[in-house]
Amino acid sequence: MTETAKSGATPLEGDGKRILMIIGTPKGDSLCHALAEAYALGARTEGHVVRQIRLGEITFDPVLHEGYDQTQTLEADLLEAQRQIHWAEHLVFVYPVWWGGLPALLKGFLDRVLLPGFAFKYRSNSQLWDKLLSGRTADLLVTQDTPSWYFRWVYGAPAHRQMKRTILGFCGIKTRRLAEFSPVRPSSETQRQNWLRRAELLGSRV
């Protein structure tokens, strides 16, 4: 059965939208963290409830050793992550693009958490599947050193297509907005402050 996100947070948290932020970098301090905090500030200002999972601070094996052919016991932090995903109406993924794709830690997290029976379910005697996380939306906040136009027109934006279509879309999560912050390496302090203001504005417009 598809578990559709329900409106409203818990009574103790308030009645705003339930937002789960997943910060997909192993770095302890980064532009991604600053963008996430700015987005959360904007969302909380509008009365929404924001929770965070910082992948660099939780404990799990990011390697799906036997694919989905065998069951791999979920660590406590991953079980909690599944509970938080079910709780959320809106997901926000904040991560850098490395080598044209997702950081290995984020990809490993998705491999381990978005399991058959949790995120999707293949139908018997069919090539079709049920999208078990339908009803949820997502924003993607992505940093990269490559200029956005070059990443899109020369490389074909592989990380964006993977995340939006073959991961989130496969599970029924609709990506609403993809915000790029690039190129990071030559950016000035003024540019980064503008990016933080942009992230805060995105959070206020969930």
C-alpha positions in Angstrom: 0.0 0.0 0.0 1.3 3.5 -0.9 1.9 5.6 2.2 0.9 9.2 1.1 2.2 12.1 3.2 -0.4 13.6 5.4 -0.7 17.4 6.0 0.4 18.9 9.2 3.1 18.2 11.8 2.5 16.8 15.3 0.5 18.9 17.7 3.6 19.7 19.8 5.5 20.9 16.7 2.9 23.0 15.1 0.6 22.8 12.1 3.1 23.8 9.3 4.3 21.6 6.5 6.6 18.7 7.6 10.0 19.2 6.0 12.9 16.7 6.1 16.3 18.0 5.0 18.9 15.4 4.0 22.4 16.9 3.9 24.3 14.6 1.6 28.0 15.5 2.1 30.5 13.8 4.4 32.1 17.1 5.2 31.5 18.5 8.6 31.4 22.1 7.6 30.6 23.2 4.1 28.6 25.5 1.9 25.9 22.8 1.8 25.4 23.0 5.5 25.2 26.8 5.3 22.6 26.6 2.5 20.6 24.0 4.5 20.5 26.3 7.5 19.4 29.2 5.4 16.6 27.2 3.8 15.5 25.9 7.2 15.4 29.5 8.6 13.2 30.6 5.7 10.8 27.6 6.2 10.6 28.0 10.0 9.8 31.7 9.6 6.7 30.6 7.7 5.7 28.2 10.4 6.9 25.0 8.9 8.5 22.2 10.9 12.0 21.3 9.7 14.1 18.2 10.7 17.6 17.4 9.4 19.6 14.3 8.7 23.3 15.0 8.3 24.7 12.0 6.6 28.2 12.8 7.8 27.0 12.4 11.4 25.1 9.1 11.3 26.4 5.6 11.3 25.7 3.1 8.5 27.4 1.0 5.9 26.9 2.8 2.6 27.6 -0.4 0.6 24.7 -2.5 -0.5 26.8 -5.7 -0.5 24.4 -8.1 -2.2 22.2 -5.7 -4.1 18.6 -6.5 -3.3 19.1 -10.2 -3.7 19.6 -10.6 0.0 18.3 -8.7 3.0 20.9 -6.4 4.7 20.0 -5.5 8.2 19.3 -1.8 8.6 21.3 0.1 11.2 19.4 2.1 13.8 20.2 5.4 12.0 18.7 4.1 8.8 15.6 2.8 10.4 15.2 6.2 11.9 15.8 7.8 8.5 12.9 5.7 7.0 10.6 6.8 9.8 11.6 10.5 9.1 10.9 10.0 5.4 7.5 8.6 6.1 6.8 11.6 8.5 7.8 14.1 5.9 5.6 15.8 3.3 8.5 17.6 1.7 12.1 16.5 1.3 15.1 18.8 0.7 18.3 17.2 -0.5 21.4 19.4 -0.2 24.6 18.0 -1.7 27.6 18.7 -3.9 28.1 17.2 -7.4 31.4 15.3 -7.4 32.7 13.8 -10.7 29.4 14.5 -12.3 27.4 12.5 -9.9 26.1 12.2 -6.3 28.7 11.9 -3.5 29.2 8.2 -2.6 27.8 8.7 0.9 24.5 10.1 -0.4 24.3 7.4 -3.1 25.0 4.7 -0.5 22.3 6.2 1.8 19.7 6.0 -0.9 20.8 2.5 -1.9 20.3 1.3 1.7 17.1 3.3 2.6 15.0 3.3 -0.5 14.3 -0.4 -0.3 11.7 -2.6 -2.1 8.6 -2.6 0.1 9.5 0.8 1.5 10.0 3.0 -1.5 8.7 0.9 -4.3 7.2 -2.5 -5.1 7.4 -4.5 -8.3 4.1 -5.9 -9.4 3.7 -9.7 -9.9 4.2 -10.8 -13.5 4.7 -7.3 -14.7 7.5 -4.8 -15.5 5.6 -2.1 -13.7 5.9 -1.1 -10.1 4.1 0.8 -7.3 5.6 4.1 -6.1 5.3 3.8 -2.4 6.4 7.3 -1.5 3.9 9.1 -3.7 2.4 12.3 -2.4 5.7 13.8 -1.3 7.6 16.6 -3.0 11.3 17.5 -3.0 13.6 20.4 -3.5 17.2 19.9 -4.6 19.9 22.3 -3.5 23.1 21.4 -5.4 26.6 22.9 -5.3 29.2 22.3 -8.0 32.4 23.8 -9.3 31.3 23.3 -12.9 29.3 26.3 -14.3 25.7 25.3 -14.6 25.5 25.9 -18.4 28.5 23.7 -19.0 27.2 20.9 -16.7 23.9 20.9 -18.6 24.9 21.4 -22.2 28.2 19.6 -22.3 27.9 16.9 -19.7 24.1 16.4 -20.0 23.5 17.1 -16.2 23.8 13.4 -15.3 23.5 13.9 -11.5 20.3 15.9 -11.9 18.6 13.4 -14.2 19.6 10.6 -11.9 18.2 12.2 -8.8 15.0 13.6 -10.3 14.0 10.7 -12.5 15.6 7.4 -11.7 15.7 7.8 -7.9 13.0 10.2 -6.5 10.6 9.9 -9.5 10.9 6.1 -9.4 9.6 6.2 -5.8 6.9 8.7 -6.5 8.6 11.8 -5.1 8.0 14.8 -7.3 10.9 17.2 -7.6 9.5 20.7 -7.5 12.7 22.8 -7.7 16.3 22.2 -8.5 18.5 25.1 -7.4 22.1 25.1 -8.5 24.8 27.1 -6.7 27.9 27.3 -9.0 30.6 27.6 -9.7 31.7 27.4 -6.1 35.5 27.3 -6.3 35.9 30.9 -7.8 32.9 32.4 -6.0 33.4 35.5 -3.9 32.1 36.1 -0.4 29.4 38.4 -1.8 28.3 35.7 -4.2 28.0 33.2 -1.4 26.0 35.5 0.7 23.6 36.0 -2.2 23.3 32.2 -2.5 22.4 32.0 1.2 19.7 34.6 0.7 18.4 32.7 -2.2 18.3 29.5 -0.2 16.4 31.3 2.6 13.9 32.6 0.1 13.4 29.1 -1.3 12.7 27.8 2.2 10.1 30.5 2.7 8.2 29.5 -0.4 7.8 25.8 0.2 
